[in-house]
Amino acid sequence: MKVLNKENFEKEVLKSEVPVLVDFSATWCGPCRAMEPVLKEVAGEMAGKAVVGKIDIDENAEIANRFGIRSVPSMLIFSNGEVADRIVGITPKRTILEKLGNV
């Protein structure tokens, strides 16, 4: 999983040639920590077809606000620099893979 921040967000997400799932999370968030192993598996299974990245909302509040993140975990799927889908809360791996595959 790529670590995203304000320095690399545009290059890694908005200008990516493949779909990018961005996990908006926080270190204090239990459900976010629960999703981490699932997202690592997704990253492994989608290698070469999509990218999975993680961004800390406390350290990158400007980006979280820009995309209307109000609760964590929230995952946005970007395609061609645009938000293509949004997932909020603990979500099964198959649902995430399905949504990523539909972009």
C-alpha positions in Angstrom: 0.0 0.0 0.0 1.3 3.4 -0.9 1.4 6.1 1.7 -0.2 9.2 0.3 0.1 12.8 1.5 -0.3 16.3 0.1 3.1 16.1 -1.6 2.4 13.0 -3.7 -1.5 12.9 -3.9 -1.8 14.6 -7.3 1.0 12.5 -9.0 0.0 9.2 -7.4 -3.8 9.5 -7.5 -5.1 12.2 -9.8 -2.5 11.5 -12.6 -2.4 7.8 -12.2 -2.9 5.7 -15.4 -4.7 2.9 -13.4 -7.5 3.1 -10.9 -6.5 4.1 -7.4 -8.3 3.2 -4.2 -7.5 5.7 -1.5 -8.2 4.7 2.1 -8.9 7.8 4.2 -8.1 6.7 7.7 -6.7 7.8 11.1 -4.4 6.2 13.6 -7.0 6.4 16.4 -9.7 4.6 14.3 -10.2 1.0 15.3 -12.3 0.1 12.2 -9.5 1.7 10.0 -7.0 -0.6 11.6 -9.3 -3.6 11.0 -9.5 -2.7 7.3 -5.7 -2.6 6.9 -5.1 -6.3 6.3 -8.0 -6.5 3.9 -6.7 -3.5 1.9 -3.2 -5.1 1.8 -4.7 -8.2 0.3 -6.6 -6.1 -2.3 -3.4 -4.3 -3.1 -1.6 -7.6 -3.7 -4.5 -9.1 -5.8 -4.8 -5.9 -7.9 -1.1 -5.3 -8.5 -0.5 -4.0 -12.0 -4.3 -3.3 -12.5 -4.9 -0.8 -9.7 -3.1 0.9 -6.8 -4.2 1.0 -3.2 -3.1 3.9 -1.1 -3.6 5.2 2.4 -3.9 8.8 3.6 -4.1 10.0 7.2 -6.9 12.5 7.6 -5.3 14.2 10.6 -2.1 14.9 8.7 -3.9 15.7 5.5 -7.1 17.4 6.5 -7.1 19.6 3.5 -7.4 16.6 1.1 -10.0 14.9 3.3 -12.1 18.1 3.3 -11.6 18.5 -0.5 -13.3 15.1 -1.1 -16.0 15.4 1.6 -14.6 12.8 4.0 -16.8 12.9 7.1 -16.2 9.5 8.7 -13.5 6.9 8.6 -12.7 4.5 7.2 -13.8 6.0 3.9 -12.4 4.7 0.6 -12.6 6.6 -2.7 -11.9 4.9 -6.0 -10.3 7.3 -8.5 -10.3 6.8 -12.2 -8.7 9.3 -14.6 -8.4 11.8 -11.8 -12.1 11.7 -10.8 -13.9 10.0 -8.0 -15.6 6.9 -9.6 -16.9 5.3 -6.4 -17.1 5.7 -2.6 -17.1 3.1 0.1 -17.7 4.0 3.8 -17.1 1.7 6.8 -15.9 -1.8 7.2 -16.4 -3.5 3.8 -15.7 -7.1 2.7 -12.8 -7.7 0.4 -14.9 -9.1 -2.4 -17.0 -5.9 -2.5 -13.9 -3.8 -2.7 -12.5 -6.0 -5.5 -15.8 -5.8 -7.4 -16.0 -2.0 -7.2 -12.4 -1.7 -8.2 -12.9 -4.1 -11.1 -15.9 -2.1 -12.4 -13.9 1.1 -12.8 
